[in-house]
Amino acid sequence: MSVISSGIRRKAKRKGIAYEFLFMKVNGRQLEEITKFIESGIIKVILDKVYPFEQTNEALEYIQRGHAEDKVIVKIKE
């Protein structure tokens, strides 16, 4: 995994951001913990773009063209 994320690690280091990656199984208790971290500001989610569900194809094209720097969200409903 370190080879794959080396570019991300370099970008984070330049910006003074701590970057960690881990695999998790879906677990309600863990999701509650993560939600608390996000809501308290311990974890900051950085969004690039938010697309409505009807523009899913455009969102995928944006990602595939390599323009996405951060998270790209497809919003299912309002």
C-alpha positions in Angstrom: 0.0 0.0 0.0 2.9 2.4 0.7 3.9 2.5 -3.0 0.3 3.3 -4.0 -0.1 6.1 -1.5 3.3 7.6 -1.8 2.1 10.5 -3.9 -0.7 11.3 -1.4 1.8 11.1 1.5 4.1 13.6 -0.2 1.3 16.0 -0.9 0.1 15.7 2.7 3.6 16.3 4.1 4.0 19.4 2.0 0.8 20.8 3.4 1.6 19.8 7.0 -1.2 17.2 7.1 -1.0 13.9 8.8 -2.1 11.1 6.5 -3.0 7.6 7.5 -4.7 4.8 5.6 -6.3 1.7 7.0 -8.7 -1.0 5.9 -11.8 -1.5 8.0 -14.8 -3.8 8.0 -18.2 -2.2 8.1 -19.1 -2.1 11.7 -21.8 0.1 13.3 -19.8 0.9 16.4 -16.7 1.9 14.4 -18.8 4.1 12.1 -20.2 5.8 15.2 -16.7 6.5 16.5 -15.6 7.9 13.1 -18.7 10.1 13.0 -17.8 11.5 16.4 -14.3 12.3 15.2 -15.6 14.0 12.1 -18.2 16.0 14.0 -15.6 17.1 16.6 -13.1 18.2 13.9 -10.5 15.6 14.8 -10.9 14.2 11.3 -11.4 16.7 8.5 -13.0 15.4 5.3 -11.9 17.5 2.3 -14.4 17.6 -0.6 -13.5 18.3 -4.1 -16.9 18.3 -5.7 -20.5 17.1 -5.0 -22.6 15.8 -7.9 -26.3 15.1 -7.8 -27.2 11.4 -8.5 -28.4 12.4 -12.0 -24.8 13.4 -12.9 -23.1 10.2 -11.8 -21.5 9.8 -15.2 -20.0 13.3 -15.1 -18.6 12.5 -11.6 -17.0 9.3 -12.9 -15.5 11.1 -15.9 -14.1 13.9 -13.6 -12.4 11.2 -11.5 -11.1 9.2 -14.5 -9.6 12.4 -16.1 -7.5 12.7 -13.0 -8.9 16.1 -12.0 -10.1 15.0 -8.5 -7.7 16.2 -5.8 -9.9 15.2 -2.9 -13.2 13.4 -2.3 -15.8 13.4 -5.0 -19.3 12.8 -3.7 -22.4 11.6 -5.6 -25.4 12.7 -3.5 -28.2 10.1 -3.6 -31.0 12.3 -2.3 -31.5 15.7 -0.7 
